[in-house]
Amino acid sequence: MQGDFASWLQIKTMNAQQVFDFAVKSLSSLYEKREAENIAIWLLEDKLGLTRAGLQIHGQEVISEVKANELAFKLTRLLKGEPIQ
């Protein structure tokens, strides 16, 4: 990922499923795919209230700009190696 602003720009235009896919792809540079998926689900649960099942149902919903900012900020921190808290 190319920095905070680039992350925000990309996530800002995505729906929940696209954010999940983007997070998994980005996190796969640091983690095995399954772990990257688990972290991405945790991120969506924490910031959007979406579980894995919720992602199936609401994955096409547009994310608000505020939530996109929160997701981009947290994903950027995770990609810098900060632990999940």
Backbone torsions as a table, in degrees:
resi	resn	phi	psi	omega
1	MET	NA	144.0	-169.9
2	GLN	-97.4	31.0	176.4
3	GLY	110.7	169.9	-173.2
4	ASP	-60.9	-47.6	-176.5
5	PHE	-65.6	-42.5	178.4
6	ALA	-63.0	-40.2	178.0
7	SER	-60.8	-47.0	-178.4
8	TRP	-62.2	-44.2	-179.5
9	LEU	-61.3	-41.3	-179.4
10	GLN	-69.7	-48.2	-176.6
11	ILE	-68.4	-32.2	-177.3
12	LYS	-56.6	-29.3	-175.6
13	THR	-102.4	11.4	-174.4
14	MET	-105.5	156.3	168.3
15	ASN	-91.2	177.8	-174.4
16	ALA	-60.6	-42.0	179.8
17	GLN	-64.2	-41.3	178.6
18	GLN	-65.4	-38.2	176.6
19	VAL	-63.1	-43.5	177.7
20	PHE	-57.6	-51.6	-178.8
21	ASP	-60.0	-43.1	179.3
22	PHE	-62.9	-44.2	-179.6
23	ALA	-63.9	-44.2	179.6
24	VAL	-61.4	-47.0	180.0
25	LYS	-60.8	-44.7	-179.7
26	SER	-65.8	-45.3	-177.5
27	LEU	-72.2	-19.5	179.8
28	SER	-65.4	-14.6	175.5
29	SER	-74.7	-18.7	-179.7
30	LEU	-111.4	-26.8	-172.8
31	TYR	-130.5	160.4	171.1
32	GLU	-64.8	157.1	-172.7
33	LYS	-55.6	-46.6	-177.5
34	ARG	-61.8	-41.7	178.2
35	GLU	-66.9	-39.8	177.3
36	ALA	-61.3	-40.2	177.3
37	GLU	-63.8	-43.2	179.7
38	ASN	-63.8	-40.7	178.3
39	ILE	-66.1	-40.9	179.4
40	ALA	-63.6	-41.0	176.7
41	ILE	-63.7	-43.0	177.4
42	TRP	-58.2	-42.8	180.0
43	LEU	-60.9	-44.9	179.6
44	LEU	-68.1	-36.1	176.4
45	GLU	-64.9	-44.9	-177.0
46	ASP	-66.6	-44.7	-173.0
47	LYS	-95.7	-26.6	-177.5
48	LEU	-119.0	-9.9	-177.2
49	GLY	74.4	20.0	-178.0
50	LEU	-100.4	124.0	172.1
51	THR	-85.2	179.4	176.8
52	ARG	-58.9	-43.3	178.2
53	ALA	-66.8	-40.2	178.2
54	GLY	-62.2	-34.1	177.8
55	LEU	-64.2	-37.8	177.4
56	GLN	-62.7	-39.2	-176.2
57	ILE	-83.3	-41.8	-172.0
58	HIS	-112.2	14.6	-174.4
59	GLY	-60.6	-24.4	-177.5
60	GLN	-91.6	0.0	-179.2
61	GLU	-72.7	141.4	179.1
62	VAL	-72.5	142.5	179.8
63	ILE	-95.7	137.0	178.7
64	SER	-66.2	160.4	-179.8
65	GLU	-63.2	-37.3	178.7
66	VAL	-62.9	-46.5	179.5
67	LYS	-66.7	-37.5	177.1
68	ALA	-60.9	-41.5	177.6
69	ASN	-61.2	-45.4	-179.3
70	GLU	-63.7	-43.6	179.3
71	LEU	-63.4	-45.5	-179.2
72	ALA	-63.1	-42.5	179.5
73	PHE	-62.2	-47.7	-178.3
74	LYS	-67.7	-41.6	179.5
75	LEU	-63.7	-40.7	178.4
76	THR	-60.9	-42.0	178.6
77	ARG	-65.1	-41.7	178.2
78	LEU	-62.5	-39.7	-179.5
79	LEU	-70.0	-18.8	175.6
80	LYS	-86.2	3.6	176.0
81	GLY	93.4	5.9	177.5
82	GLU	-69.6	140.4	-179.1
83	PRO	-71.7	156.9	174.5
84	ILE	-71.3	135.3	-179.8
85	GLN	-129.0	NA	NA
